[in-house]
Amino acid sequence: MDNRFRGLGVALITPFNADGTIDRPALAKVVEHQLAGGIDFIVVMGTTGESATLSTEEKGQVLAQVVEVVRQRVPVVFGIGGNNTAAVIDQLRTFNLDGVDAILSVSPYYNKPTQEGIYQHYKALAGASPRPIILYNVPGRTMSNIAPETTLRLARDFKNIIGIKEASGNLDQIGQILKHRPKDFLVISGDDALTLPILALGGDGVISVVGNAFPAEFGHLVHSAMKGDFAAAARGHLRLIDIIHLLFTEGNPGGIKEALKILGLCENHVRLPLVPVGGETAKKLYQALADAEVVKV
């Protein structure tokens, strides 16, 4: 098992200026905040990074800056995925992956492939990728689920497919993967709210949204659970549960960017078609942060 990707991984936001350009000083500040909070690895250009609205050039700029700021202090995972297999393979072969330790690749969206189509997609990626691949199952966004049987087939057939970020929200499905997986295959939570039960079942960590703002607090939850201290993990879970709920009330990453704004780490600008959270949600989020004693009133 590749222990570099166990524990707390954070799905990094992309900070923007008011004119929509990348806020590079804020990006450096947010990355340093996460490193200071003790994260185990960082994920660049996932859903939370608004990868759908960044150009290839911009993605390269963000990745290069993150690699420069991180300076090998933690592993870096980079998101390369899509619903055109040939195009994804081309990106894997041509993108500058210096400083990248693994690829996070979302299951094809919109096309609604069969399970055999999903398998063949990842088979093709495994044959082309210069880095290990972490599958990403998020049926709420892709409109197709990677069935446990398909995940396990990929895990057994391709040594460079090293794990899955599971954001199906289906604990029964995740349990089936955990029960039958090869011993070196990672099962990583893709839902902050389900991280504790997934870890209790034997999961290996999380790729988190809330960790952008509260890496130390969420990391304590994750690391406590991985050590078997579920009482401490439960306290951490309940401390953050209202915040996590509010982060997703009006979609991701609007909620986490509002939290980061409250903490003074970046502004809450997002790119269309996303919009910032409304005033009522912002007010509730601030109160939840105060109640959890992660900000001073």
Number of C-alpha atoms within 10 A of each C-alpha: 13 11 10 14 27 21 23 27 31 27 26 27 27 27 28 19 15 13 9 12 14 17 18 17 11 18 22 18 16 22 21 14 19 22 20 11 19 17 24 23 23 26 26 27 24 24 18 23 23 21 19 12 14 17 10 11 10 14 20 16 13 22 24 17 15 22 20 12 16 19 12 12 12 18 20 24 28 24 23 19 25 18 17 12 17 13 12 20 20 13 16 19 13 9 13 12 19 9 18 20 19 24 26 23 22 24 26 27 19 12 11 16 18 13 16 9 12 21 18 14 20 21 15 14 22 20 11 15 19 16 18 20 26 25 26 24 24 22 19 12 16 18 14 21 22 24 18 18 15 16 20 20 14 22 23 15 11 15 14 19 25 23 28 24 22 25 23 21 17 10 15 10 15 21 17 14 24 21 11 11 20 16 10 14 22 27 27 30 29 25 21 20 19 16 24 25 15 24 24 14 14 17 23 24 27 32 27 25 28 26 25 28 24 20 24 19 18 28 25 20 26 27 19 19 26 20 9 12 13 20 12 15 24 17 12 21 23 14 20 24 16 18 23 21 15 20 24 15 13 16 15 20 27 25 27 26 27 26 26 21 15 18 17 12 22 22 19 22 24 24 17 10 6 15 14 20 25 12 9 9 17 19 12 14 24 22 16 21 20 14 16 17 12 16 13 10 9
